Amino acid sequence: MQQTITADASAIPAGGVRRRTGSFGDKLFEGLCRGAGVLVLLTLGGIILTLLIGGLPAFTHYGLAFLTSDAWNPVEDHREEYGALVSIFGTVVSAVLAIIFAVPVAFGISFFLTELAPEWLRRPVGTAIELLAAVPSIIYGMWGLFVVVPFVQIYIQLALGDYLTSIPLIGFIFESRSFAGTSLFTAALVLAIMILPFIAATMRDVFLQVPPVYKESAYGLGATRWEVVKGVVLPYTRISVVGGIMLGLGRALGETMAVTFVIGNANRMPQSIFDPSTTIASVIAMEFPESLSGSMKQSALFALGFLLFVISFLVLAASRWLLRSRLKA
Amino acid sequence: MSTTTLSPLSKARNESAARSLGRRRKFVDSAVKWLCLAATVAGLFFLASIMGTLLWRGLESLSLNTLLTEFKPTSYGEDTAQAGGLRHAIIGSLIQTAIGTVIGTPIGLLVGTYLAEYARGSAFGNAVRFVSDVLLSAPSILIGLFIYQLVVLPMGGFSGIAGALALAIIVIPVVVRTTEDMLQLIPNTLREAVIGLGAPKWKMITLVCYKAAASGILTGILLAVARIAGETAPLLLTSFGNNVTSLDLSSAMASLPIAIYQQANSGFPDLIRIAWSGALLVTLGVLAINIIARAVLRGRH
């Protein structure tokens, strides 16, 4: 009896203390979590702000002409002049071409993995495709430079050029003037292989979310597998599919190392897809490390970075918005 | 016959037209099937081509010497000169990846916890989730530019710590995504049971939820490590690269991807061979971490 009373007596203050540390611990932990969340917002804000501040001298010096000028003369005298047109053009064209190459293949892979492949094959093949996404971009660059570039140079550029240059009006797009093999086309090809697994994985995940009863109804009516995908799966998932494609586009726009290796890094307007060109990211990677801090060149590179951020932010935001309902069920 | 007339696509009136429609549908279906198979084979072929090229070119010059020697300038084809290696780059990569992971993981873990446990459906939580998802796919070279302005310029030069910080920013959103996803898989009844025992919320999260989600969170951290181990672009603007072994975080530091980039573009066959062996090391490391991460996740679920 005596013992229980003392135990009770000691338990009351202990309990009180524990409750107090509990509420203090709760406040502290929630504060830490919220603080980390704020830090993430600040990081994005900081990225926008530093790019804008860094690019401000170039923006104010050149004004809107910065966007429309194709000049890039880093010679440090009165001829020094920078414009964003060539690298914006290269960025957008290489990314869009990559999407055109990658989407049909990604669709084929995801259709194969969700409908056609036997059960035992789905997991290993799916894993292999996902591992393709894990290969670092520098490896794609090196593989692209030593494997894809010679392949394009010898087998694709001339063969394709011979047939397609005779097309009226748009034939000039395929004309070959540079025979090094490093070109917009090669960059788009390597980019397409890089973003392929991202698009395929998103497509597979959204295809799997189609309620089986819809597909079974269509099969029950005698539809073939292709008709089920065309008539049921794609209409049901089209918003998410577009979201997945935008995600791939966002990745392709900002990819640096793989493109730098294979695009040729020529800061002049390409006339055909087999001309060397450059992208915003590869101009920054090539020229930033050797630019002087505070120089107009460095400011122009920051300004390019800001433009890249705006473009890829818009694409990625659109992608998240389109994917919001499906991926976060 | 009956299946064709029942088909919603069938507008056939007579039997021969129905047969030819059926044949066409079957043909289109099998054509699509073979094209999809070809697409999958193409995807697998790319992976095989990358791995084959890496093994073939990388194993050629990979030796103990490559791991234990520092960078040496090209020998200009002289066989007697001692070949260089990648020791400086391996050490630099390990240091920067480790620091980046150690800084980025707790922040990512806290953000993921906040999203899953405190801010489900709140406007601020949605904003954080959106920004984190954008950072996940944002061009990594822009993170390099950010750290350049924030750390490199004030410090007066490229530094290993700047590289590690850039990598930490890449780690955060990867860990956020997996942490939030894994915590959301925990049933609410478990949370209610812990709270019902009188435990404060922070103890519920740290002692019960983290334990229940441990394998998933570990997977996220491993994936983040794999992601930054091969990251090149931000390091180019932050730690820059170095040709000697350096443990000094306040000066330029070497890393494997940068060493690969510089030596692959050098044009000297002997340096390119070393770049290939570095590329093989990075890829094998990254893929091994990825496979381990998958095994960890599958082991528990």
Chai-1 contact restraints between the chains, C-beta under 6 A:
chainA,res_idxA,chainB,res_idxB,connection_type,confidence,min_distance_angstrom,max_distance_angstrom,comment,restraint_id
A,G22,B,P200,contact,1.0,0.0,6.0,A-B,restraint_1
A,G25,B,P200,contact,1.0,0.0,6.0,A-B,restraint_2
A,G25,B,W202,contact,1.0,0.0,6.0,A-B,restraint_3
A,D26,B,P200,contact,1.0,0.0,6.0,A-B,restraint_4
A,D26,B,K201,contact,1.0,0.0,6.0,A-B,restraint_5
A,D26,B,W202,contact,1.0,0.0,6.0,A-B,restraint_6
A,F29,B,W202,contact,1.0,0.0,6.0,A-B,restraint_7
A,E30,B,Y118,contact,1.0,0.0,6.0,A-B,restraint_8
A,L32,B,L110,contact,1.0,0.0,6.0,A-B,restraint_9
A,C33,B,L110,contact,1.0,0.0,6.0,A-B,restraint_10
A,C33,B,T113,contact,1.0,0.0,6.0,A-B,restraint_11
A,C33,B,Y114,contact,1.0,0.0,6.0,A-B,restraint_12
A,C33,B,Y118,contact,1.0,0.0,6.0,A-B,restraint_13
A,R34,B,Y114,contact,1.0,0.0,6.0,A-B,restraint_14
A,A36,B,I107,contact,1.0,0.0,6.0,A-B,restraint_15
A,A36,B,L110,contact,1.0,0.0,6.0,A-B,restraint_16
A,A36,B,V111,contact,1.0,0.0,6.0,A-B,restraint_17
A,G37,B,V111,contact,1.0,0.0,6.0,A-B,restraint_18
A,G37,B,Y114,contact,1.0,0.0,6.0,A-B,restraint_19
A,G37,B,V128,contact,1.0,0.0,6.0,A-B,restraint_20
A,V40,B,V111,contact,1.0,0.0,6.0,A-B,restraint_21
A,V40,B,V128,contact,1.0,0.0,6.0,A-B,restraint_22
A,V40,B,V131,contact,1.0,0.0,6.0,A-B,restraint_23
A,V40,B,S132,contact,1.0,0.0,6.0,A-B,restraint_24
A,L41,B,V131,contact,1.0,0.0,6.0,A-B,restraint_25
A,L44,B,V131,contact,1.0,0.0,6.0,A-B,restraint_26
A,I47,B,F146,contact,1.0,0.0,6.0,A-B,restraint_27
A,T50,B,F146,contact,1.0,0.0,6.0,A-B,restraint_28
A,T50,B,Q149,contact,1.0,0.0,6.0,A-B,restraint_29
A,G54,B,Q149,contact,1.0,0.0,6.0,A-B,restraint_30
A,V105,B,A39,contact,1.0,0.0,6.0,A-B,restraint_31
A,V105,B,A42,contact,1.0,0.0,6.0,A-B,restraint_32
A,G108,B,L35,contact,1.0,0.0,6.0,A-B,restraint_33
A,G108,B,C36,contact,1.0,0.0,6.0,A-B,restraint_34
A,G108,B,A39,contact,1.0,0.0,6.0,A-B,restraint_35
A,I109,B,A39,contact,1.0,0.0,6.0,A-B,restraint_36
A,I109,B,T40,contact,1.0,0.0,6.0,A-B,restraint_37
A,I109,B,G43,contact,1.0,0.0,6.0,A-B,restraint_38
A,F111,B,C36,contact,1.0,0.0,6.0,A-B,restraint_39
A,F112,B,C36,contact,1.0,0.0,6.0,A-B,restraint_40
A,F112,B,T40,contact,1.0,0.0,6.0,A-B,restraint_41
A,L116,B,K33,contact,1.0,0.0,6.0,A-B,restraint_42
A,L116,B,C36,contact,1.0,0.0,6.0,A-B,restraint_43
A,A128,B,L44,contact,1.0,0.0,6.0,A-B,restraint_44
A,A128,B,L47,contact,1.0,0.0,6.0,A-B,restraint_45
A,I129,B,G43,contact,1.0,0.0,6.0,A-B,restraint_46
A,L131,B,L287,contact,1.0,0.0,6.0,A-B,restraint_47
A,L132,B,L47,contact,1.0,0.0,6.0,A-B,restraint_48
A,A134,B,A226,contact,1.0,0.0,6.0,A-B,restraint_49
A,A134,B,V286,contact,1.0,0.0,6.0,A-B,restraint_50
A,A134,B,N290,contact,1.0,0.0,6.0,A-B,restraint_51
A,P136,B,G230,contact,1.0,0.0,6.0,A-B,restraint_52
A,P136,B,V282,contact,1.0,0.0,6.0,A-B,restraint_53
A,P136,B,V286,contact,1.0,0.0,6.0,A-B,restraint_54
A,I138,B,T232,contact,1.0,0.0,6.0,A-B,restraint_55
A,I138,B,P257,contact,1.0,0.0,6.0,A-B,restraint_56
A,I138,B,I260,contact,1.0,0.0,6.0,A-B,restraint_57
A,I139,B,A279,contact,1.0,0.0,6.0,A-B,restraint_58
A,I139,B,T283,contact,1.0,0.0,6.0,A-B,restraint_59
A,M142,B,A264,contact,1.0,0.0,6.0,A-B,restraint_60
A,M142,B,A279,contact,1.0,0.0,6.0,A-B,restraint_61
A,W143,B,I50,contact,1.0,0.0,6.0,A-B,restraint_62
A,W143,B,T53,contact,1.0,0.0,6.0,A-B,restraint_63
A,V147,B,T53,contact,1.0,0.0,6.0,A-B,restraint_64
A,I193,B,F46,contact,1.0,0.0,6.0,A-B,restraint_65
A,L221,B,P8,contact,1.0,0.0,6.0,A-B,restraint_66
A,G222,B,T3,contact,1.0,0.0,6.0,A-B,restraint_67
A,G222,B,L6,contact,1.0,0.0,6.0,A-B,restraint_68
A,G222,B,S7,contact,1.0,0.0,6.0,A-B,restraint_69
A,T224,B,R25,contact,1.0,0.0,6.0,A-B,restraint_70
A,T224,B,D29,contact,1.0,0.0,6.0,A-B,restraint_71
A,R225,B,D29,contact,1.0,0.0,6.0,A-B,restraint_72
A,W226,B,V28,contact,1.0,0.0,6.0,A-B,restraint_73
A,W226,B,D29,contact,1.0,0.0,6.0,A-B,restraint_74
A,W226,B,V32,contact,1.0,0.0,6.0,A-B,restraint_75
A,G250,B,S137,contact,1.0,0.0,6.0,A-B,restraint_76
A,R251,B,S137,contact,1.0,0.0,6.0,A-B,restraint_77
A,G254,B,P139,contact,1.0,0.0,6.0,A-B,restraint_78
A,T256,B,I141,contact,1.0,0.0,6.0,A-B,restraint_79
A,T256,B,A233,contact,1.0,0.0,6.0,A-B,restraint_80
A,M257,B,T232,contact,1.0,0.0,6.0,A-B,restraint_81
A,M257,B,A233,contact,1.0,0.0,6.0,A-B,restraint_82
A,A281,B,P139,contact,1.0,0.0,6.0,A-B,restraint_83
A,A281,B,I141,contact,1.0,0.0,6.0,A-B,restraint_84
A,I284,B,I141,contact,1.0,0.0,6.0,A-B,restraint_85
A,A285,B,A233,contact,1.0,0.0,6.0,A-B,restraint_86
A,A285,B,L236,contact,1.0,0.0,6.0,A-B,restraint_87
A,F288,B,L237,contact,1.0,0.0,6.0,A-B,restraint_88
A,P289,B,L236,contact,1.0,0.0,6.0,A-B,restraint_89
A,G305,B,L142,contact,1.0,0.0,6.0,A-B,restraint_90
A,G305,B,L145,contact,1.0,0.0,6.0,A-B,restraint_91
A,L308,B,P139,contact,1.0,0.0,6.0,A-B,restraint_92
A,F309,B,L142,contact,1.0,0.0,6.0,A-B,restraint_93
A,S312,B,P139,contact,1.0,0.0,6.0,A-B,restraint_94
A,L316,B,V134,contact,1.0,0.0,6.0,A-B,restraint_95
A,L316,B,S137,contact,1.0,0.0,6.0,A-B,restraint_96
A,R320,B,D133,contact,1.0,0.0,6.0,A-B,restraint_97
